[in-house]
Amino acid sequence: MRTPRRIIIVGGVAGGASAAARARRVDENAEIHVFERGPYISFANCGLPYYIAGEIKERDKLIVMTPEAFWDRARIHAHVNHEVLAINRAAKTVRVKGPDGAERDVAYDRLILSQGAKPVVPPISGVELPHVFTLRDIPDMDRIAAFVDERKPRHAVVIGGGFIGLEMAEAFHHRGIRVTIVERNPHILPLLDGDMAAHLQNQILRADFDFKVNATATAFTKEGVAFADGSTLPADIILLSVGVKAEVELAKLAGLEIGVTGGVKTNGRMESSDHDIYAVGDAAETIHALTGARARIALAGPANRQGRVAGANAAGAKMTYPGALGTSIARVLHMTVAFTGLNSEQAAKAGFSFFTSLTRDNNHAHYYPGAKPVMIKVIAEEGTGRLLGAQVLGERGVDKRVDVLATAIAGKMSVFDLESLDLAYSPPFGTANDPINIAGFVAGHIARGDISTVAPETWRPGGEFLLDVRDADELEEFGKLAGAVNIPLAQLRDRLGELPRDRRIVTYCQKGLRGYLAACALHGSGFENVSNLRGGFLHAKLNNLPLANPEPR
């Protein structure tokens, strides 16, 4: 009788636990061991901020799987508080230290590394102070929750404006703490284009939820945070969320190849440079699903799916991981922000010639109560209109739209496909032309060149005739672009004689549609040099185009 293969998995949580469960389904006879150096074999790390916030009341709900349950359900040996110290590839063994300090060698036929990543702790004076925290696991969560409960801090500073930083900022805010988010870049969420990040900041900025951007912390003290520009912020609690570093020391010592992104380099089967050793999750380098470039995407969804592929292959199957798009979503106070594919900077670095479009439409029928605007920015390839990326902001319906767009990118669809996409409609859930369809209409017009457009990200006025076609009350409330002449759309056809025929005319409204209609009307009336400003006044303001004085009330 053939000796059962032994599969050893280093690390639990998303990638390791998924690998173990999948390996068992592929090979009922395999001997499977998971060694986890922490006290929990599998926990919902994405839920940690929501427990701190008080939204998740029962701590035990975060424990996804216990060693006892793993054994009962799948006959998987799950060892907590066991640290793997070394890999001997020649002997095909791992050195394991148990909770009693004793060490032993354990043989493997296949080895899966799922060690994840640890928070980056910058070398800043005072980082060791008791009110300075990072968040990676349940013990970290417990320490933060206990500190908030016992010390009742009034001011929190979150260093880092990424997704985790924003979720923790919201968690502190839920606990009644005044929060300042500090970001060294010009805006929060560096994965977003600047205009979208600016809109998000504008929507969530309030007296007790503030931002400090272009800022570098230089010291932590008992009283707060000091910055390179000489300023300070009070802080009773400080959270570091400046990024994560792949845990690859074990792989390095074993001589496995480390990729350009700092993760263990893997192929499509999740195999490392040693084909008996696999790597998954935050510590694995795979590929970007759209560009094929080497990528390390530290997200729970990809980690689960990579674990599934590695576990199956370690047990004898032949599965392939196609890469990830990095689709992400977060709630920040009343707003939701989501991202998939490439942003504008990434598209440029990847060598794409691309254009962008921005639309803003209701998440469901305007006449049904509770309609809220959803803003969608699309990045698409010039010529083909192929979708490269998308960013979505709004109070409701963001998750639905970003998932449709992620699916469209994975399916190599174009903006022309979005125009005719058949999506579910009923007044409480959407509109007859869904915001996804509208995004396709606008991007399709740009791709076809139906009407010339200018992009506020790159265009600056230089002698053009700026035509503002909004109504007077909108100008009074929001202001207008410097030098713009206002002729409301309803009056435009009766006032064509006021427009120059020897200058380029750039039309705009509040968000783009009426500006487009005005450009079509002018083009049809014999004006040959007409362009519409993409995204209208809203997009122009987010991209810092000069405004007329005085400022609007």
HUZIPE-V584487 format. One record per backbone hydrogen bond with DSSP energy under -1.0 kcal/mol. CO is the residue of the C=O (numbers start at 1). NH is the residue of the N-H. Records with the same first field share a line. If there is no record, write none. Layout:
CO->NH, NH
This chain:
5->31
6->109, 110
7->33
8->112
9->35
10->114
12->16
13->17
14->18
15->19
16->20
17->21
18->22
19->23
20->24
21->25
22->26
23->27
31->7
32->77
33->9
34->79
35->11
36->82
38->81
41->13
42->64, 65
43->45
44->47
45->48
47->51
48->52
49->53
50->55, 56
58->61
59->62
60->63
62->44
66->70
67->71
68->72
69->73
70->74, 76
71->75
77->34
79->36
83->97
86->95
88->92, 93
92->108
93->88
94->106
95->85
96->104
97->83
98->101
102->98
104->96
106->94
110->8
111->278
112->10
113->280
116->247
118->245
122->124
124->127
125->220
126->129
129->132
131->238
133->240
137->141
138->142
139->143
140->144
141->145
142->146
143->147
144->148
145->149
146->150
147->151
148->152
154->178
155->236, 237
156->180
157->239
158->182
159->241
161->189
162->166
163->167
164->168
165->169
166->170
167->171
168->172
169->173
170->174
171->175
172->177
173->176
178->156
179->210
180->158
181->212
182->160
183->215
185->214
189->192
193->197
194->198
195->199
196->200
197->201
198->202
199->203
200->204
201->205
206->209
208->179
209->206
210->181
212->183
216->228
219->226
223->235
224->221
225->233
226->218, 219
227->230
231->227
233->225
237->157
238->133
239->159
243->120
245->118
246->248
248->252
249->253
250->254
251->256
252->255
257->265
259->262
263->259
264->285
267->270
268->321
270->279
271->267
274->277
276->111
277->272
278->113
281->284
283->264
285->266
286->295
287->324
288->292
293->288
295->286
297->299
299->303
300->304
301->305
302->306
303->307
304->308
305->309
306->310
307->311
308->312
309->313
310->314
311->315
312->317
313->316
324->289
328->339
330->337
332->335
335->332
336->394
337->330
338->392
339->328
340->390
343->347
344->348
345->349
346->350
347->352
348->351
353->382
355->380
357->378
359->376
361->374
365->368
372->363
374->361
375->393
376->359
377->391
378->357
379->388, 389
380->355
381->385
382->384
385->415
386->381
388->342
389->379
390->340
391->377
392->338
393->375
394->336
397->401
398->402
399->403
400->404
401->405
402->406
403->407
404->408
405->409
406->410
407->411
408->413
409->412
413->387
414->418
415->419
421->423
426->429, 430
430->365
434->438
435->439
436->440
437->441
438->442
439->443
440->444
441->445
442->446
443->447
444->448
445->449, 450
452->532
454->534
455->458, 459
465->506
466->485
467->508
468->487
469->489
471->475
472->476
473->477
474->478
475->479
480->548
481->484
485->468
488->491
492->495
495->498
496->499
504->465
505->531
506->467
507->533
508->469
509->537
510->538
512->516
513->517
514->518
515->519
516->520
517->521
518->522
519->523
520->524
522->527
523->526
529->505
531->507
532->454
533->536
535->539
536->540
537->541
538->542
539->543
540->545
541->544
546->482
